[in-house]
């Protein structure tokens, strides 16, 4: 397979959601929206100056999921965020880890 200078519009990464009282995290494969380096910088800046609700912020980066019993929808993402208090932070950490400056080597 040949390499390309163009990135795919989405990428998949394993998300681990901490669960109170459970022996391990819930894991699923999140389908995330790709952003270029400049788009990611603008996104990060906007999140500082004009914060979104947790639900809107998650839906701005997560566009699907695999290995979950429920289909991906706004309603099910809202339920995930309500039931697992750290879910938005855990999803954001996964996104930044995979796409952010630390991943790019900056």
Residue pairs with C-beta under 8 A, 6 or more apart in sequence:
7 34
7 36
8 34
9 33
9 34
10 31
10 32
10 33
10 34
10 63
10 64
11 31
11 32
11 34
11 98
11 99
12 29
12 30
12 31
12 32
12 66
13 29
13 30
13 32
13 94
13 95
13 97
13 98
14 27
14 28
14 29
14 30
14 94
15 27
15 28
15 29
15 30
15 65
15 90
15 91
15 94
16 25
16 26
16 27
16 90
16 94
17 25
17 26
17 27
17 28
17 80
17 84
17 86
17 87
17 90
17 91
18 25
18 84
18 86
18 90
19 25
19 26
19 84
25 90
26 84
27 67
28 65
28 66
28 67
28 68
29 65
29 66
29 67
30 62
30 64
30 65
30 66
30 91
30 94
30 95
31 62
31 63
31 64
31 65
31 66
31 72
32 61
32 62
32 63
32 94
32 95
32 98
32 99
33 60
33 61
33 62
33 63
34 99
35 43
35 99
37 104
40 99
40 100
43 60
44 100
47 57
51 57
52 60
54 81
54 88
55 74
55 77
55 78
55 81
55 88
57 88
57 92
58 77
58 81
58 87
58 88
58 91
58 92
59 74
59 77
61 91
61 92
61 95
62 77
62 91
62 95
63 72
64 72
65 72
68 76
70 76
70 79
80 87
81 87
81 88
84 90
96 102
97 103
